[in-house]
Amino acid sequence: MKFEGAVPKIEGVKPSRFNNGHWSFPEQMGTGVGFIYVIRDTVLERLYLGKKLFYGTGQLNKGKESNWKKYTSSSKVLTEVMKERPRSEFEFICIEQYKSKGTLSYSETWSLCLVEAPTSKVWYNTLIEKVSWSVKEPISDRHKARLNMILTWKDFYEDQ
């Protein structure tokens, strides 16, 4: 699944009536360890996906509430873009909140791999878990088709 072209609107995403800062989410945020979010640039039709912890984990800030309600992004490129333009041109959407750091990290990585973020012009993300691969081509259609055959238990050897 690759998201190219225009960024589709997510039905039902409206500013929250909860105390969630600028994040749109259908319930009160702040339970668990953190959340997965997408920032939608409505002018350039680009996206950024990330994760944010609700509470600090370091020596100086352990257990203290983070700046999650006002937080925007760790992306230097997106941060620079946001400095130049009004906040109204961006949508801040919480996808889900999670109870464990492991699941939070895994869900971010899973999501970025699903949309093939490093090879897509739609996504500001170029790194996954702060790892940079020298990606010079997208995942091939044949790779996707053959993997799908395996996952759906089709006769894998019929095209050999």
N, C-alpha and C positions, 0 to 999 in steps of 0.2 A: 504494500500500500504506500504510494508516494503522493504527496500533496503538492501538485504543481499548479501554476496558474493562480486564479483568484482564490482568496481565502474565504471559505464558506462561513457564514454566520452560524453561531450555535444558538438554536432556538431556546428561549427561556432564560438566557443569561442577561440579568439586569443588575443594576447596583444593589448591593445587599442591604437588607433592613437590619442586619445584625451588626455587631461591633467588630467588623472584619477589616477595618481600614478601607483601602481602595480595592480590595479583592472581592470579586463576585463569586458567591458560593451559596447554595440553598440552605445552609445551617450555620450555626455559630462555629467559627474556627477556633483553634487553640487546644483541641484535645489531641493527645498523642505527642509524637516528637516533632512532626513537621508536615509539610505539604508539597505537592507537585503543582507547579503553576505554568501557565502560558501567558506571555505578554504579546498582544496582537497589535502590530503597527498598522492602523487602518488606512494610512496614506500610501505607504510603500507596499502594503499587503505582504508583510513578512512577519515571522513568528520567532519567539524565543521560548524555550522550555527549560525550566530549572526546578530546583528544590530549595526549600528554606526550612530551617529548624525554628521551632517556637521558643526554645530556651537554649542558652549558652551551655557549652560543654567544656570550655577551657578552664584553666586555673583561676583566671580573674573574673570570668562571667558565669561560672557553673551554676545552673539553676535559675539564673536571672532571665527574665523575659527578653527575647531578642527584639529587634526593630521590625519584626515581620509585618506589622500593619502598614508601615510606610515604605518597606523594602521594594526596590525595583528590580535590580539585576546585578549579577557579578560580571556580565559581559561588558568589556570596555567599549566595544563598538556600539552596542545598543545604548549604553550610558551616554556616550557622546551624541548620538542621534537624539536622545531624549532631552539633552540640554538645549538643543537648537529649536525644539518645537514644543507647542503646548501639550500638556498632559492629556487634554481631551482627545488627542489624536491616537491615544493608546488605550487598550482595554486590558485590564488585569484580572485574569481568570484563574481561580483555584480549581484544579481538576479533582484532587482528592487529598485527604489528610491521612497519615499513617501512624501506627502505634509503635513501630520499631525502626531504628536507623537502618537496619539491613534491608527491610522492605522498602523504605523510602529511597535508598540508593538504587536498589534493583529496579524499582518502578520508573525512576528517571532514565536509567540506562535502557531499559526495555522500550520505553516510549521513543527515545531518540533513535534507537536502532529500527523500530517499526517504521518511522517516517523517513529513515535514511538521511537524517539531518546533515551529516558532514558533506554529502554530495548533492544537496538540494539548494537551489538559489533562494528558496522560500524561507529557509531557516537561518537565523543569525548564528545558531550553534555551529561551531566548528570542532569542538572537543566533546568527548564523552568521558565523564569521570576524570577530567583533567588529563586525559590521554590524547595525544595527537598522533594520528596515523597519517602517512603520506598517501591519502586516498586520491587517486587520479582518474578513477572511473567508477560509475555506479555498479551496484550488484546487477549482473546480467539477467535478462529475462529468462534465459535457459536455466540459470541457477535457481531462480524463483520457482519456475515450473517444475523442475526436477525435485526440489525440496518439497513443494506442495504435493507432488505425486507420492512421495514417501510418507508425508504426514497424513494424507487422506487414504492411505493403504491401497492405492491403485497399483496396477501391475507395472512396477518400475522398469522391468526389463523389456516391455513391449516396444520401446523406441531404440533399443540397442542394435 
